[in-house]
Amino acid sequence: MATITSLGVGSGLDLTGLLDQLQAAERGKLVPITRQKEQQQAKISAFGQLQTSLNGFQDALAKINDPKLYQSLSANVRGDAIKATTTASALPGSYRVEVSQLATSGTLASNRITGEKNAALDLQGATAIRLNFGGANSVDIAIAPNSSLEAIRNAINAHKDAGVNATIINDGEGYRLALSSKATGAEASIEGFSFVDTSQDPAATVAGPFSEDADTKRSGENAALTVNGIAISSAKNQIEGAIQGVTLNLAELSIAEGETATSTITVERDTLKQREAINDFVKAFNDLKGTIAKLTSFTGDSETAGELLGDSTVRTIESRLRSVLTGGVEGGELGTLNQLGITLQRDGKLSDLVANNPQALSDFFAGDKKENGLAGKLSTTIDQMLSNNGVVKLAISGAENRIKSLGERFERMEKSIEGTIARYRTQFSQLDAMIAQMNSMSSYLTQQFDALDFQLGRKR
């Protein structure tokens, strides 16, 4: 019997088309499985969005669960450009600050040196340059034999305890070594320099290659100010401790000689930070509610409905959060969110009680322990829901397991379909060959009958 290589060739029937239709019909059994996998993948994505919103809500809770938020103070300045910042140790109060002198750095230059700045100098026995500062402090900096002006400058700048920055200035007729104190204030001020021979004990002063120019000397000064009439002197323009817990920064002041810059600094409770943090808490909760509403929306059309419509995990999350929010906190002056003007339906504003009683607000949101206030209870609840054994992770894990199971089912059914189609193909091939054989036999018999008719004279 002849081998059929293409279905329908032997029989003349469209067996290939019929097989394709049967295959399409069989693969139609895979469509529901594919749709279910897509639904589970959409659920995993939706739970990811829900998890992100829960994390955002928890971040907002962390801010209002910090007792330091309700103890924070701010410094408001009225007047000249003094800047003030506070720390936790600051106390409310009003302070009049008058500044008559800023802290300055000392400066000094050498006399003019002719010749090139990199030419070797006659050190006249000097082995070091001695820098003298206010408060009778001094530093000896070694210089190498035959040092140039540049080498002396470099030696000073390389010494970690030099206390000055050294540069070279060209005044048009020669070069000068210019020194400026690194720090402000009288004690840090450069007051002079000399050359010494440290090979002697004690070190002997020598003439050296050049001397200081007294006319260029500008002594550094301490800042001078009064706080509520109390005189204060500071080597720096950033003054800490003059007012408890407050740092004053005078750096941006500009004071002419004989003038005074005056400011009034008021240290008060920073309720703005509290309001912002609590408003962020309300916004984060509303954002979470908005995410849940979108994921559980019902439009009447299953194609556009929310991915988590009717999901029990979402109902559990909403129920547990609502229970904590409406349960409030016991033992404090404030017990529920309603007392703050905050409800689950709309944004609220802080009442006068809250603005004037930060301790009550701290007790309500932060509590005496991290987990005792409303924020702590909500955060603990979210931690539980987002933990490895929490409802969100279990829901995601369940969807992943269902996807895996559906995938295995898909593979099994696909193999079954392939087997069925292979069986159909074999059967169709056999049918094609059989019909081809029958057609061939029919043709042969027809020829034989026609020949017999001719022999018998039945056909002419």
C-alpha positions as CSV (number, residue, x, y, z in Angstrom):
1,M,0.0,0.0,0.0
2,A,1.4,3.5,-0.9
3,T,2.5,5.9,1.9
4,I,0.5,9.1,2.2
5,T,2.8,12.0,2.9
6,S,0.2,14.8,2.9
7,L,-3.3,14.3,4.3
8,G,-6.1,14.3,1.6
9,V,-3.8,13.6,-1.3
10,G,-5.0,10.0,-1.6
11,S,-8.6,10.6,-0.8
12,G,-9.1,14.1,-2.2
13,L,-10.7,15.1,1.1
14,D,-9.7,18.2,3.1
15,L,-8.4,16.2,6.0
16,T,-5.7,18.8,6.9
17,G,-8.4,21.5,7.3
18,L,-10.5,19.1,9.4
19,L,-7.5,18.2,11.5
20,D,-6.7,21.9,12.1
21,Q,-10.3,22.5,13.2
22,L,-10.1,19.5,15.6
23,Q,-6.8,20.9,17.0
24,A,-8.3,24.4,17.5
25,A,-11.3,22.8,19.2
26,E,-9.0,20.8,21.5
27,R,-6.8,23.8,22.4
28,G,-9.9,25.7,23.3
29,K,-9.8,23.6,26.5
30,L,-6.6,25.6,27.4
31,V,-8.2,29.0,27.3
32,P,-10.0,28.8,30.7
33,I,-6.7,27.8,32.3
34,T,-4.8,30.6,30.7
35,R,-7.5,33.1,31.8
36,Q,-7.3,31.8,35.4
37,K,-3.5,32.2,35.3
38,E,-3.9,35.8,34.1
39,Q,-6.4,36.5,36.8
40,Q,-4.0,35.1,39.5
41,Q,-1.1,37.2,38.1
42,A,-3.3,40.3,38.1
43,K,-4.1,39.5,41.8
44,I,-0.4,39.3,42.7
45,S,0.2,42.6,41.0
46,A,-2.8,44.1,42.9
47,F,-1.5,42.8,46.2
48,G,1.8,44.4,45.4
49,Q,0.0,47.8,45.0
50,L,-1.8,47.2,48.3
51,Q,1.5,46.3,50.0
52,T,3.1,49.5,48.7
53,S,0.2,51.6,50.1
54,L,0.5,49.8,53.4
55,N,4.2,50.6,53.5
56,G,3.5,54.2,52.7
57,F,0.9,54.4,55.5
58,Q,3.4,52.8,57.9
59,D,6.1,55.4,57.0
60,A,3.7,58.1,57.9
61,L,2.9,56.3,61.2
62,A,6.6,56.2,62.1
63,K,6.8,60.0,62.0
64,I,4.0,60.5,64.4
65,N,5.2,57.7,66.6
66,D,8.2,59.7,67.7
67,P,7.8,61.5,71.0
68,K,10.5,64.0,70.0
69,L,8.1,65.4,67.3
70,Y,5.8,66.8,70.1
71,Q,8.7,68.3,72.0
72,S,10.3,70.1,69.1
73,L,10.8,73.8,69.3
74,S,11.6,76.4,66.6
75,A,13.3,79.7,66.7
76,N,11.7,82.7,65.0
77,V,13.9,85.7,64.3
78,R,12.6,89.2,63.9
79,G,15.1,91.9,62.9
80,D,18.6,91.8,61.4
81,A,20.0,88.7,59.6
82,I,20.9,86.6,62.6
83,K,20.0,82.9,62.1
84,A,19.0,80.7,65.0
85,T,18.4,76.9,65.2
86,T,17.2,74.9,68.2
87,T,18.0,71.5,69.8
88,A,15.8,69.3,72.0
89,S,17.2,71.1,75.1
90,A,15.9,74.5,74.1
91,L,13.2,76.2,76.3
92,P,10.5,78.5,75.2
93,G,11.3,82.2,75.6
94,S,12.0,85.5,74.0
95,Y,15.5,86.9,73.6
96,R,16.8,90.3,72.4
97,V,20.2,89.9,70.8
98,E,22.4,92.9,70.0
99,V,25.7,92.3,68.0
100,S,28.3,95.0,68.0
101,Q,31.3,93.0,66.7
102,L,31.7,89.9,64.5
103,A,34.5,87.4,65.1
104,T,37.3,88.0,62.6
105,S,40.5,86.2,61.6
106,G,43.9,87.8,62.0
107,T,46.1,88.6,59.0
108,L,49.7,89.5,58.6
109,A,52.2,89.9,55.7
110,S,56.0,90.0,55.3
111,N,57.9,92.9,53.9
112,R,58.7,92.8,50.2
113,I,61.2,90.3,48.8
114,T,62.9,91.1,45.5
115,G,63.9,88.4,43.1
116,E,62.0,85.3,42.0
117,K,59.6,83.6,44.5
118,N,61.2,80.2,43.8
119,A,64.8,81.5,44.2
120,A,66.8,80.1,47.2
121,L,66.9,82.6,50.1
122,D,69.7,83.4,52.5
123,L,68.2,82.0,55.7
124,Q,70.9,83.4,57.9
125,G,71.1,80.3,60.0
126,A,67.3,79.9,60.4
127,T,66.0,76.3,60.5
128,A,62.4,77.1,61.3
129,I,59.8,79.9,61.2
130,R,58.0,80.6,64.4
131,L,54.3,81.7,64.2
132,N,53.0,83.6,67.2
133,F,49.3,83.7,68.1
134,G,47.2,85.5,70.6
135,G,47.2,84.0,74.1
136,A,51.1,83.6,73.9
137,N,50.8,80.5,71.8
138,S,53.4,79.7,69.1
139,V,54.2,77.0,66.5
140,D,57.7,76.2,65.0
141,I,57.6,75.0,61.4
142,A,60.9,73.5,60.1
143,I,62.3,74.9,56.8
144,A,64.9,73.2,54.7
145,P,68.3,74.8,53.9
146,N,68.2,77.1,50.8
147,S,64.4,77.3,50.9
148,S,62.7,79.7,48.6
149,L,59.7,81.8,49.4
150,E,57.5,79.2,47.8
151,A,59.1,76.4,49.8
152,I,58.5,78.3,53.1
153,R,54.8,78.8,52.1
154,N,54.5,75.1,51.3
155,A,56.1,74.1,54.6
156,I,53.6,76.2,56.5
157,N,50.6,74.9,54.6
158,A,51.8,71.3,55.0
159,H,52.0,71.6,58.8
160,K,48.8,70.3,60.4
161,D,49.2,72.6,63.5
162,A,50.2,75.8,61.6
163,G,47.0,77.5,62.4
164,V,47.3,79.8,59.4
165,N,46.9,79.6,55.6
166,A,49.9,80.9,53.7
167,T,49.9,82.5,50.3
168,I,52.2,84.6,48.2
169,I,51.1,88.1,47.0
170,N,52.7,90.1,44.2
171,D,52.4,93.8,45.1
172,G,53.8,94.9,41.8
173,E,57.3,95.4,43.0
174,G,58.0,92.1,44.7
175,Y,56.6,89.2,46.6
176,R,55.2,89.0,50.1
177,L,54.3,86.0,52.3
178,A,50.7,86.6,53.5
179,L,49.3,84.7,56.5
180,S,45.7,84.5,57.6
181,S,44.4,82.7,60.7
182,K,42.4,79.6,60.0
183,A,40.1,80.3,62.9
184,T,38.4,83.5,64.1
185,G,38.9,85.1,67.4
186,A,41.6,86.8,69.4
187,E,43.4,83.7,70.7
188,A,43.6,82.2,67.2
189,S,44.8,85.4,65.6
190,I,48.2,85.5,64.0
191,E,50.2,88.1,65.9
192,G,53.6,87.8,64.3
193,F,56.4,85.6,63.1
194,S,60.1,85.2,63.4
195,F,62.9,82.9,62.3
196,V,64.8,80.7,64.8
197,D,67.7,78.3,64.8
198,T,66.4,75.2,66.5
199,S,69.8,73.5,66.5
200,Q,70.5,75.6,69.6
201,D,69.0,74.9,73.0
202,P,67.0,76.9,73.6
203,A,66.2,77.9,70.0
204,A,67.8,81.2,69.2
205,T,66.1,84.0,67.2
206,V,67.9,84.9,64.0
207,A,67.4,87.6,61.4
208,G,66.1,85.2,58.7
209,P,65.5,86.1,55.0
210,F,62.7,88.6,55.7
211,S,60.6,90.1,58.5
212,E,57.0,90.9,59.1
213,D,55.5,94.2,57.9
214,A,53.7,95.6,61.0
215,D,51.6,97.9,58.9
216,T,49.8,94.9,57.4
217,K,48.8,93.4,60.7
218,R,45.1,93.0,61.4
219,S,44.4,91.3,64.7
220,G,41.5,88.8,64.9
221,E,38.7,89.7,67.3
222,N,36.0,87.9,69.2
223,A,32.4,88.4,68.4
224,A,30.8,90.8,70.9
225,L,27.0,90.7,71.6
226,T,24.5,90.9,74.4
227,V,21.5,88.6,75.0
228,N,18.8,90.3,77.1
229,G,21.5,92.7,78.2
230,I,24.1,90.1,79.2
231,A,27.5,90.6,77.5
232,I,28.8,87.7,75.6
233,S,32.2,87.2,73.9
234,S,32.7,84.4,71.3
235,A,35.7,83.4,69.2
236,K,33.3,82.1,66.6
237,N,30.4,83.6,64.7
238,Q,28.4,80.4,65.4
239,I,27.6,80.7,69.0
240,E,26.3,77.7,71.0
241,G,25.1,77.9,74.6
242,A,24.6,81.6,74.9
243,I,20.9,80.7,74.9
244,Q,20.1,77.1,76.1
245,G,19.6,74.8,73.2
246,V,19.9,77.6,70.6
247,T,22.7,78.1,68.1
248,L,23.2,81.7,66.9
249,N,24.8,82.2,63.5
250,L,26.1,85.7,62.9
251,A,28.0,85.0,59.7
252,E,25.6,86.8,57.4
253,L,25.6,90.0,59.4
254,S,27.2,93.1,58.0
255,I,28.1,95.6,60.8
256,A,29.8,98.9,60.2
257,E,32.1,100.3,62.9
258,G,30.2,101.8,65.7
259,E,26.9,100.2,64.6
260,T,24.8,97.4,66.2
261,A,22.7,94.7,64.7
262,T,19.6,93.9,66.8
263,S,17.2,90.9,66.6
264,T,14.5,89.4,68.7
265,I,14.5,85.6,68.8
266,T,11.4,83.8,70.0
267,V,11.7,80.1,70.9
268,E,8.3,78.4,70.8
269,R,6.6,75.0,70.2
270,D,7.0,73.9,66.6
271,T,3.4,72.9,66.0
272,L,3.9,73.2,62.2
273,K,5.9,70.0,62.2
274,Q,3.2,68.2,64.2
275,R,0.5,69.4,61.9
276,E,2.4,68.3,58.8
277,A,3.2,64.9,60.2
278,I,-0.5,64.3,61.2
279,N,-1.8,65.6,57.9
280,D,0.7,63.2,56.2
281,F,-0.8,60.4,58.4
282,V,-4.4,61.3,57.2
283,K,-3.3,61.6,53.6
284,A,-1.4,58.2,53.7
285,F,-4.5,56.5,55.1
286,N,-6.8,58.1,52.5
287,D,-4.3,57.0,49.8
288,L,-4.5,53.5,51.1
289,K,-8.3,53.6,51.1
290,G,-8.2,54.9,47.5
291,T,-6.0,52.0,46.5
292,I,-8.3,49.5,48.1
293,A,-11.4,51.2,46.4
294,K,-9.7,50.9,43.0
295,L,-8.7,47.3,43.5
296,T,-12.2,46.3,44.7
297,S,-14.2,48.4,42.4
298,F,-17.4,47.0,40.7
299,T,-18.4,48.4,37.4
300,G,-20.9,45.8,36.4
301,D,-18.5,44.4,33.8
302,S,-16.2,41.6,34.9
303,E,-13.6,42.7,32.4
304,T,-13.1,46.1,34.1
305,A,-13.9,45.2,37.7
306,G,-11.1,45.5,40.3
307,E,-8.7,42.6,40.6
308,L,-9.4,42.1,44.3
309,L,-13.2,42.5,44.1
310,G,-14.7,40.2,46.8
311,D,-11.3,39.1,48.1
312,S,-11.4,38.1,51.8
313,T,-7.9,39.4,52.4
314,V,-8.8,43.0,51.6
315,R,-11.9,42.7,53.9
316,T,-9.6,41.4,56.7
317,I,-7.2,44.3,56.3
318,E,-9.9,46.9,56.3
319,S,-11.6,45.3,59.3
320,R,-8.4,45.2,61.4
321,L,-7.4,48.8,60.6
322,R,-10.9,50.1,61.3
323,S,-10.8,48.3,64.6
324,V,-7.6,50.0,65.7
325,L,-8.6,53.4,64.4
326,T,-12.0,53.4,66.1
327,G,-10.7,51.7,69.3
328,G,-8.5,54.7,70.2
329,V,-6.1,54.9,73.2
330,E,-6.9,54.6,76.9
331,G,-5.5,56.6,79.7
332,G,-4.7,59.8,78.0
333,E,-6.4,63.2,77.7
334,L,-7.2,62.4,74.1
335,G,-8.9,59.0,73.5
336,T,-10.1,59.0,69.9
337,L,-9.3,60.6,66.5
338,N,-12.7,62.4,66.6
339,Q,-11.3,64.5,69.5
340,L,-8.6,65.8,67.1
341,G,-11.2,66.6,64.4
342,I,-10.0,63.6,62.3
343,T,-12.5,61.0,61.0
344,L,-12.2,58.2,58.5
345,Q,-14.3,60.0,56.0
346,R,-12.5,63.4,55.7
347,D,-9.2,65.2,56.5
348,G,-9.2,66.9,59.9
349,K,-7.4,69.9,61.5
350,L,-5.8,70.1,64.9
351,S,-7.9,71.8,67.5
352,D,-6.7,74.4,70.0
353,L,-6.4,71.7,72.6
354,V,-3.9,69.9,70.4
355,A,-1.9,73.0,69.5
356,N,-1.6,74.0,73.2
357,N,-1.1,70.6,74.6
358,P,1.6,68.7,72.8
359,Q,1.9,66.2,75.6
360,A,-1.6,65.0,75.1
361,L,-0.9,64.6,71.4
362,S,2.2,62.7,72.2
363,D,0.4,60.4,74.6
364,F,-2.3,59.7,72.0
365,F,-0.1,59.0,69.0
366,A,3.2,57.9,70.5
367,G,2.3,56.7,73.9
368,D,4.7,55.9,76.7
369,K,6.2,53.1,74.7
370,K,6.7,52.7,70.9
371,E,3.8,50.3,70.6
372,N,1.3,51.8,73.0
373,G,0.1,54.9,71.1
374,L,-2.4,54.8,68.2
375,A,0.5,55.0,65.7
376,G,2.3,52.1,67.4
377,K,-0.8,50.0,67.4
378,L,-1.5,50.6,63.7
379,S,2.1,50.0,62.9
380,T,2.1,46.7,64.8
381,T,-1.1,45.7,63.0
382,I,0.5,46.4,59.6
383,D,3.7,44.6,60.6
384,Q,1.6,41.5,61.3
385,M,-0.3,41.8,58.0
386,L,2.9,42.2,56.0
387,S,4.9,39.6,57.8
388,N,5.8,36.2,56.2
389,N,2.8,34.7,57.9
390,G,0.6,37.7,57.4
391,V,-2.6,37.9,55.3
392,V,-0.9,39.8,52.4
393,K,2.0,37.4,52.0
394,L,-0.3,34.4,52.4
395,A,-2.6,35.8,49.8
396,I,0.3,36.3,47.4
397,S,1.7,32.9,48.2
398,G,-1.7,31.3,47.5
399,A,-2.0,33.0,44.2
400,E,1.5,31.9,43.2
401,N,0.7,28.3,44.2
402,R,-2.5,28.5,42.1
403,I,-0.5,29.8,39.1
404,K,2.0,26.9,39.6
405,S,-0.9,24.4,39.8
406,L,-2.6,25.9,36.7
407,G,0.7,25.7,34.9
408,E,1.1,22.1,35.7
409,R,-2.5,21.5,34.6
410,F,-1.9,23.4,31.4
411,E,1.2,21.2,30.6
412,R,-0.7,18.0,31.3
413,M,-3.7,19.1,29.1
414,E,-1.4,20.3,26.4
415,K,0.3,16.9,26.3
416,S,-3.1,15.2,26.2
417,I,-4.2,17.4,23.3
418,E,-0.9,16.7,21.5
419,G,-1.6,12.9,22.0
420,T,-5.2,13.3,20.7
421,I,-4.1,15.2,17.6
422,A,-1.4,12.7,16.9
423,R,-4.0,9.9,17.2
424,Y,-6.3,11.9,14.8
425,R,-3.4,12.4,12.4
426,T,-2.7,8.6,12.4
427,Q,-6.3,7.8,11.9
428,F,-6.7,10.3,9.1
429,S,-3.6,9.0,7.4
430,Q,-5.0,5.5,7.6
431,L,-8.4,6.7,6.3
432,D,-6.7,8.6,3.4
433,A,-4.7,5.5,2.4
434,M,-7.7,3.3,2.6
435,I,-9.9,5.6,0.5
436,A,-7.0,6.0,-2.0
437,Q,-6.8,2.1,-2.2
438,M,-10.5,1.8,-2.6
439,N,-10.5,4.5,-5.4
440,S,-7.7,2.6,-7.1
441,M,-9.6,-0.7,-6.8
442,S,-12.8,1.0,-8.1
443,S,-10.9,2.4,-11.1
444,Y,-9.4,-1.0,-11.9
445,L,-12.7,-2.8,-11.7
446,T,-14.3,-0.2,-13.9
447,Q,-11.7,-0.8,-16.6
448,Q,-12.2,-4.5,-16.4
449,F,-15.9,-4.2,-16.7
450,D,-15.6,-1.9,-19.7
451,A,-13.2,-4.3,-21.4
452,L,-15.7,-7.2,-20.8
453,D,-18.5,-5.2,-22.3
454,F,-16.5,-4.6,-25.4
455,Q,-15.7,-8.3,-25.7
456,L,-19.4,-9.2,-25.3
457,G,-20.4,-6.5,-27.8
458,R,-22.3,-4.6,-25.2
459,K,-20.3,-1.4,-26.0
460,R,-19.0,-0.3,-29.4
